[in-house]
Amino acid sequence: MGFLFILIFFNFFISSSFAYKLFIISFPDNYGKVKKEKIFHIGAAEPAFGFIYDLKPPEKFFLLSPDKKQTKITLFRTKYDDKALNIKRIGYKIQLIPETKGDYYICIESDYFLTRDLKLVKSFAKVPFHVEIEKGWENLCGFDLEIKPYTRPYGFTNKGIFWGQVLYNGKPLPNVTVEFERFSPVFLSLEDLPKDSYGEINYPYLRKTVKTNKEGFFVVSLEEPGWWVLTIKRSAGTKTLGNSFYPVEIANHFWIYVFPSSK
């Protein structure tokens, strides 16, 4: 009965499009030291709800150095616990040993996947990896759709303010929605989810949104400690899969870590 309830909850309350977010996170934060190993975890999730999905091998992935050089990285297959359904999910991890100081980016491009509402989605994701000195955090992975940081994207504490710009093919994208949400470290059951005054799930609390201005700029407030993801989406024509044409959507996920406030 509990399993059936979770499936109903998943199908009707979580995501009508069944479009996961590609995550790249590390623990306890995304700081590193020269010649010291750092592990990043890669997978697919509905971050605000703690749902974990299987992830097909990404189509493209690389490490961007502080000097804008791309380096091939190796993905090691691993498994993550899906607490909602009590099963193992396929994901990956990266083991990095930086040789120089500065700000790196892990850049990942997923393969296309077909959502429940028959839309082909390709996801781009990136996360900064700060190694000792501030150098190169404004660099871009070169995705078709990307967020350019104008605030240094690390070193935040509660209620930190992030200022960014959305670019599509290198040009500012006006009047587009930027969604931002915190990665729940645990699966949230229906009883655990925040409710509004009518007892309904408070989706605006879980997933906040802002709009870009005419130059593509936006500002968000990262209110709690932990991992946050900023997401933008855009239609991108159609694509053939098998014998059918499907609408294409591209999405970009920018991961930012927020430290707890010091006492």
C-alpha positions in Angstrom: 0.0 0.0 0.0 2.8 2.4 0.9 4.6 1.6 -2.4 1.4 2.3 -4.4 0.9 5.6 -2.5 4.4 6.7 -3.4 3.8 5.9 -7.1 0.6 7.9 -7.1 2.3 10.8 -5.4 5.2 10.6 -7.8 3.0 10.6 -10.9 0.5 13.2 -10.0 2.2 15.6 -7.5 5.9 15.8 -8.4 6.5 16.5 -12.1 4.0 16.5 -14.8 6.8 16.4 -17.4 8.9 13.8 -15.6 12.0 15.9 -16.5 14.7 15.4 -13.9 17.5 17.8 -13.1 21.1 16.7 -13.7 23.0 17.2 -10.4 26.7 17.6 -9.7 27.5 17.9 -6.0 30.2 17.1 -3.5 30.6 16.9 0.2 31.0 18.6 2.5 31.3 21.5 0.0 32.9 22.3 -3.4 36.3 23.5 -2.1 39.6 21.7 -2.9 43.3 21.8 -2.4 46.1 21.3 -4.9 47.2 17.6 -5.3 44.3 16.5 -2.9 41.6 14.2 -4.2 38.0 15.6 -4.4 35.0 13.5 -5.4 31.9 14.9 -7.1 28.7 12.9 -7.5 26.6 13.0 -10.6 23.0 11.9 -11.1 19.4 12.8 -11.8 16.9 14.0 -9.3 13.9 16.1 -8.4 16.0 18.1 -5.9 13.3 19.8 -3.8 11.5 16.5 -3.2 14.5 14.2 -2.7 13.6 11.9 -5.6 16.5 10.1 -7.3 16.4 8.7 -10.9 18.6 6.5 -13.1 20.9 8.5 -15.3 22.1 7.4 -18.7 25.8 8.1 -19.5 26.2 11.8 -20.3 27.0 12.7 -23.9 29.8 15.1 -23.1 31.7 16.0 -20.0 34.9 17.8 -19.2 36.8 19.9 -16.6 37.3 23.6 -17.4 40.5 25.0 -15.9 40.9 28.5 -14.5 42.8 29.2 -17.8 39.8 28.0 -19.9 41.4 24.8 -20.9 39.2 21.7 -21.3 40.4 18.5 -19.8 38.8 15.1 -20.3 37.5 13.5 -17.1 36.5 9.9 -16.3 33.1 9.0 -15.0 32.9 6.0 -12.7 29.6 4.3 -12.5 28.1 4.1 -9.0 24.7 3.7 -7.4 22.6 6.0 -5.2 19.8 5.1 -2.7 16.3 6.1 -3.9 14.7 6.5 -0.5 11.3 6.9 -2.0 11.1 3.5 -3.6 13.9 1.8 -1.6 15.9 0.9 -4.7 19.3 1.6 -6.1 19.7 4.2 -8.9 22.4 4.5 -11.5 24.7 7.5 -11.2 28.4 8.4 -11.6 31.2 10.0 -9.7 34.3 12.0 -10.7 37.7 11.9 -8.8 39.6 15.0 -9.3 43.2 15.9 -8.2 43.8 19.6 -9.2 47.3 20.5 -10.2 47.0 24.3 -10.0 45.1 26.8 -7.9 42.0 28.6 -9.2 38.4 28.1 -10.0 37.4 25.1 -12.2 34.1 24.1 -13.6 32.8 20.5 -14.1 30.7 20.8 -17.3 28.3 18.0 -18.3 25.9 17.6 -21.3 23.3 14.8 -21.1 21.9 12.7 -23.8 18.3 13.4 -25.0 15.6 11.8 -23.0 11.9 11.5 -23.7 9.6 12.8 -21.0 6.1 11.5 -20.1 4.5 14.4 -22.0 6.4 13.4 -25.1 9.1 16.1 -25.1 12.8 15.5 -25.9 15.0 17.1 -23.3 18.7 17.7 -23.2 20.3 19.0 -20.0 23.5 21.0 -19.4 24.9 21.2 -15.9 27.9 22.8 -14.3 29.3 23.3 -10.8 32.3 25.5 -9.7 35.2 23.7 -8.0 37.2 26.3 -5.9 40.9 25.5 -5.4 42.5 27.9 -2.9 42.5 31.1 -4.9 39.9 33.2 -6.7 40.7 32.9 -10.4 38.4 32.1 -13.3 34.9 31.9 -11.7 33.4 34.0 -14.5 34.4 31.4 -17.2 31.7 29.6 -19.2 31.4 26.0 -20.3 30.2 27.1 -23.8 26.8 25.5 -23.6 24.0 26.6 -26.0 22.1 27.8 -22.9 24.0 28.9 -19.9 24.1 31.2 -16.8 27.0 33.6 -16.6 27.8 34.5 -13.0 28.3 38.1 -12.0 28.5 37.2 -8.4 31.3 34.8 -7.4 29.4 31.5 -7.3 30.9 30.1 -4.0 31.5 31.3 -0.5 27.8 31.9 0.2 26.1 31.7 3.6 22.4 31.9 4.4 20.4 34.5 2.4 23.4 35.1 0.0 22.5 37.0 -3.1 23.5 35.7 -6.5 23.5 37.9 -9.7 23.7 36.2 -13.1 22.8 36.5 -16.7 21.1 34.0 -19.0 22.8 33.5 -22.4 21.4 31.6 -25.4 24.0 31.0 -28.1 26.1 33.6 -26.4 23.4 36.3 -26.5 21.4 37.7 -23.5 18.0 36.0 -23.1 15.3 38.4 -21.9 12.0 37.6 -20.0 12.9 33.9 -19.3 12.0 32.2 -16.0 14.9 31.1 -13.7 13.8 28.5 -11.3 15.8 27.9 -8.1 15.5 25.2 -5.4 17.4 23.6 -2.6 18.4 19.9 -2.9 16.6 18.1 -0.1 19.1 15.7 1.6 16.2 13.3 2.3 13.1 12.0 0.5 10.1 14.1 1.5 6.9 12.2 1.9 3.5 13.9 1.3 3.3 14.5 5.1 6.7 16.1 5.2 6.2 18.6 2.4 5.4 22.2 3.3 1.8 23.1 3.0 -0.1 26.4 2.3 -3.0 27.7 4.4 -5.4 25.4 2.5 -3.4 22.3 3.2 -2.1 22.0 -0.3 1.6 21.4 -1.2 3.3 24.8 -1.2 5.1 24.5 -4.6 6.1 28.1 -4.7 8.0 27.6 -1.4 9.8 24.6 -2.8 10.6 26.0 -6.2 11.1 29.7 -6.4 11.2 31.7 -9.7 12.4 35.0 -11.0 12.4 36.6 -14.5 15.3 37.9 -16.4 15.2 41.6 -17.5 15.7 42.8 -21.1 19.5 42.2 -20.9 19.0 38.7 -19.5 20.1 39.6 -15.9 18.5 38.2 -12.7 19.0 38.1 -9.0 18.1 35.3 -6.5 18.4 34.9 -2.7 19.8 31.5 -1.5 18.0 31.4 1.9 19.2 28.1 3.5 22.5 26.2 3.7 23.1 23.3 1.4 23.1 22.7 -2.4 21.0 24.9 -4.6 20.3 24.6 -8.3 19.4 27.4 -10.7 17.5 26.1 -13.8 16.6 27.7 -17.1 14.7 26.1 -20.0 14.0 26.9 -23.6 12.3 25.3 -26.6 14.7 24.3 -29.3 12.7 23.1 -32.3 12.0 19.5 -33.1 13.9 16.3 -33.4 13.2 12.8 -34.9 13.2 9.8 -32.6 12.3 6.6 -34.3 9.6 7.4 -36.8 8.2 10.4 -34.9 9.0 14.1 -34.4 9.1 15.5 -30.9 9.4 19.0 -29.6 12.9 19.7 -28.1 13.6 21.5 -24.8 17.1 22.3 -23.5 17.7 23.0 -19.9 20.7 24.4 -17.9 21.4 23.6 -14.3 23.9 25.7 -12.3 24.8 24.2 -8.9 25.8 26.5 -6.0 26.7 25.5 -2.4 25.6 27.6 0.6 27.5 27.3 3.9 25.7 27.4 7.2 26.1 30.8 9.0 28.8 30.8 11.6 27.5 31.1 15.1 
